[in-house]
Amino acid sequence: MSADATQPDSLSPAIEVQNLVKSYAGFLAVNNVSFTVRRGEILGFLGPNGAGKSTTMRILTGYLPATSGVARVCGVPVATRPEEVKRLIGYMPENNPLPEDMRVSEYLYYRGRLKELGRRKLSSRINEVMELCDLGRERHRIIGKLSKGFRQRVGIAEAILAEPPVIIMDEPTIGLDPHQIQLVRDLIDSLRGNMSVIISSHILPEIEVTCDRVLIINQGRIVTMGTPAELRRDIIGHSVYKLEIACDVEQLGPALTVFEPSIKISETSAPDADGFRIIYITTGRDEPIGESLLQLLRSDDRFRLRGLSRENPTLEDVFLVATRRSRDIIDAPKKPRR
Ligand SMILES: Nc1ncnc2c1ncn2[C@@H]1O[C@H](COP(=O)(O)OP(=O)(O)OP(=O)(O)O)[C@@H](O)[C@H]1O
């Protein structure tokens, strides 16, 4: 589909971003970012503070112009048709500002009218989103008196009100307790397949259960993108083993490589009072190697093994390794690695 199609179309991806750049007075907050979100997909947008998540989201929603590059929503170019794009997106910004003195139902009605929903349709749609967001009992309450969790739900209700094909939520669960997080998670899950959703969050386990794919951004660049399982495999390796071992690490590395060439030592702690360290190793092999690894280390008297277990890397492990690795690459010319 061409970039200048006159109508949003149902064949184009929900979001297409190509070589997007945003510079603030020469500082590259978003540095040549390209990605696609499919129709009906839920994409997790992860990155440390200042990575460029909010900037990218604001560009996609038409609230901030990019310095260069192309962003399209359902085939509509954001740069030249931002008002049209705003109608295609339900946006819940970070720290969503809400009118303190309006009642929940009044606010949704007012927003619905701004979104050009007809009066009759709007009343039944408000009832629907109140139900979905479990806001029914709060409908007549003043927004300024609501708890943080209910305010977040009002923000989500507003984002989905006009049933746009794309929803963008910047940190929708920030400051919520575990029950409220669960409610928001269920709500996002209920949108799967009907709407395309981008969510940024620092709560990695939540992203892992909610999202079909995850994009990790750091210092304005995409570090990696894929399903949580793909990222685990690509970033961490197929399997991770944790060793509690007393040894000379310089001797352990070569011994492990002779045993299995794909093994790499990923982390080593300082030795404890008895000389034992925690060492994490990764292997590119799918099949379990724990038993033969145990035999190898037990039969070599250079090594004293106290524990060996197979670890299941979380998305948090992936995030830490991926962002650390990308920072090393970005910083390399300025700061040589020790
Ligand atoms: N208006 C602005 N002027 C100058 N620099 C800005 C502006 N807005 C953002 N930045 C900088 O751009 C970078 C990316 O910011 P952005 O808010 O997009 O990050 P983020 O990933 O959303 O971070 P957080 O998780 O902390 O919200 C940061 O270094 C930030 O300081």
The ligand as a Tripos MOL2 file, in Angstrom:
@<TRIPOS>MOLECULE
LIG
   31    33     1     0     0
SMALL
NO_CHARGES

@<TRIPOS>ATOM
      1 N1         11.6190   18.1880   25.0730 N.pl3     1 LIG1
      2 C1         12.8330   17.6550   25.2390 C.ar      1 LIG1
      3 N2         13.9540   18.4010   25.1080 N.ar      1 LIG1
      4 C2         15.1800   17.8710   25.2600 C.ar      1 LIG1
      5 N3         15.4130   16.5580   25.5300 N.ar      1 LIG1
      6 C3         14.3460   15.7670   25.6900 C.ar      1 LIG1
      7 C4         13.0000   16.2570   25.5490 C.ar      1 LIG1
      8 N4         12.1400   15.2360   25.7450 N.ar      1 LIG1
      9 C5         12.9080   14.1260   25.9900 C.ar      1 LIG1
     10 N5         14.2240   14.4730   25.9660 N.ar      1 LIG1
     11 C6         15.3580   13.5310   26.1660 C.3       1 LIG1
     12 O1         15.2470   12.5190   25.1970 O.3       1 LIG1
     13 C7         15.6180   11.2660   25.7700 C.3       1 LIG1
     14 C8         14.4770   10.2550   25.5840 C.3       1 LIG1
     15 O2         13.3950   10.6620   26.4230 O.3       1 LIG1
     16 P1         12.0460    9.8260   26.5190 P.3       1 LIG1
     17 O3         11.1420   10.5880   27.4380 O.co2     1 LIG1
     18 O4         11.5730    9.5260   25.1590 O.co2     1 LIG1
     19 O5         12.5530    8.4770   27.2120 O.3       1 LIG1
     20 P2         11.7190    7.2760   27.8600 P.3       1 LIG1
     21 O6         12.3060    6.0250   27.3230 O.co2     1 LIG1
     22 O7         10.2710    7.5070   27.6510 O.co2     1 LIG1
     23 O8         12.0900    7.4230   29.3900 O.3       1 LIG1
     24 P3         11.2080    7.1340   30.7360 P.3       1 LIG1
     25 O9         11.1030    5.6510   30.8630 O.co2     1 LIG1
     26 O10        12.0640    7.7340   31.8030 O.co2     1 LIG1
     27 O11         9.8840    7.8230   30.5560 O.co2     1 LIG1
     28 C9         15.9800   11.5360   27.2190 C.3       1 LIG1
     29 O12        17.3830   11.6670   27.3090 O.3       1 LIG1
     30 C10        15.2780   12.8350   27.5160 C.3       1 LIG1
     31 O13        15.9880   13.5710   28.5020 O.3       1 LIG1
@<TRIPOS>BOND
     1     1     2 1
     2     2     3 ar
     3     2     7 ar
     4     3     4 ar
     5     4     5 ar
     6     5     6 ar
     7     6     7 ar
     8     6    10 ar
     9     7     8 ar
    10     8     9 ar
    11     9    10 ar
    12    10    11 1
    13    11    12 1
    14    11    30 1
    15    12    13 1
    16    13    14 1
    17    13    28 1
    18    14    15 1
    19    15    16 1
    20    16    17 2
    21    16    18 1
    22    16    19 1
    23    19    20 1
    24    20    21 2
    25    20    22 1
    26    20    23 1
    27    23    24 1
    28    24    25 2
    29    24    26 1
    30    24    27 1
    31    28    29 1
    32    28    30 1
    33    30    31 1
@<TRIPOS>SUBSTRUCTURE
     1 LIG1         1 GROUP 0 **** ****
